Amino acid sequence: MASRFLAGDVFEVVCQHPTLGEFRFQPKANESCTYDIGGVRANDDASQITGGGQAIYQMNRVRPSFELPIAVDTSTGLETTNLVSLSADVDEGTWTIGLNSGAIYKMKGRPVGDLQVDTNAATMTLKVSGSGKMELL
């Protein structure tokens, strides 16, 4: 049986925060979302080898993350206000991202990086980074 590779839009981003509550963000359609499930990676360094020719593997942990453009209502400012609150809180939220392919990913994390709004496109880039690993539900 042939494999099928499905992809497409992210239709939903939800954060369940232990003290601040639930937040929903609207991804922009027909845009790319990138994600990294996190975990342990081997460093790619050609000089990581002994004089005798044995490989030296440097293992590093990488945190999970996702990044995508979301819609912003500049008349209410809710997206930016909520993201600043989520970013500033000491607790991580539980984030789920739903894809049109049917895949749902879940991770613990917080918004990171700049929270800059493009007023012409009514969008901003949301990047969430966390701890542990991202799960496919």
N, C-alpha and C positions, 0 to 999 in steps of 0.2 A: 504494500500500500504506500502510495506516495505521501510525503510530508506536505503539509500546507502551512504556509507562513502568513499569519494574519497580523495586521497592524492597523493604525488609523488614529483618529482623534482620541484625546482624553476628554471624557464628557463630564467628569465630576472630580473635585478635590474637596475632601472633608477632613477637618481636624476636630477630634474629641479631646478637649483639654480637661485635666482633673479639677481645676478650680475656676477656669474662665468659661467653660461650657463648650458648645458646639459651634463651629464656623464652617461655612460653605463658600467656596470660591469657584467662579465660572471660567473654565479654560477657554481660550480663543480657539475657534474651529480652524482646521486646515493648517495647523502650526505644529512644529516638532516639539516633542517632550523628550528629554534625555533623562535616563536614570542609571544609577549604579547600585546594585544590590548590597554592596559592601562585602566585608570578609577579609580573608588573608590573601595577599598577593606576593609573588616573588619579584624582587627588584630586577629590572632589565639593565644590567651594567656589564658590558663586554669584558671589563677588567676584573670582574669577580671570579678569579681563577687562581689556583696555586701555581707555583713554579713547576710542579709535577704534572700539571694539566687537569687537575681535579676541580670541578665547578664548586664555587662557593655560592650558596643560595641565601640571600638576605630576605627574610620574610617580614613583611610589614602588614599591619592591620589598616584597612581602609573603611571609613564610615559610609553608610548608605546615604544616598541623596537623589533628589529629582529636581528638575528645572523646566519650567514652561511659562509661556505668556498667559496671563489671566486678564479678564475684562475688568475695567475700573470705572466706577460711577463717580466722576469728579464732583458732582453736585452734593453727594452725601459724604464722601471721603471714608466710607466704612471699610473698604478693603485695606487702605493704608493704615488707618487707625487700629484695626484689628490685628494686622500683621506686626505693627510695632508692639502692641500688647503681648502677642504670642512670643515675639522675639525677646522681650525684656523679662518675661516671667522665668523664675528659677526652674520650674517643671517643664519637661517636654510634653508635647501632645502626641496623640496617636493619629497618624495621618493615613488616609486611604485615597488611592487614585484609581478611578475606574476608566477602563479603556473600551472603545467600541467593539474591540475584538472579544470582549467578555472577560478579559483578565482584570483582576483587582489586586493591587499591591498594597501592602500595609507596612508601616514602619513607625518607630518612635523618633521624634525630632522636633526641630524648631526652624523658623525662617532664619536664613543667614544672608549676609551680603547687603548690597544696596537695595533700597526700596524706592526706585525712581519711576515716576509715572510719565508715560508718553501721552500728553494731552491731545495730540492730533489723532492718534490711533485709539485712544481710550483703553490702553493696555499697560501692563507692567510685567516684568519678569519676576516670577516667584521661584526662589530656590529654597528647598528645605533639606537640611542635613541632620543626621542623627547618630544614634548609637545602636550597637548590635548589628543585625542584618535585616534587609527588606525581605518580606515574605510574599510569596504568590499564594493568594487564598483560593 
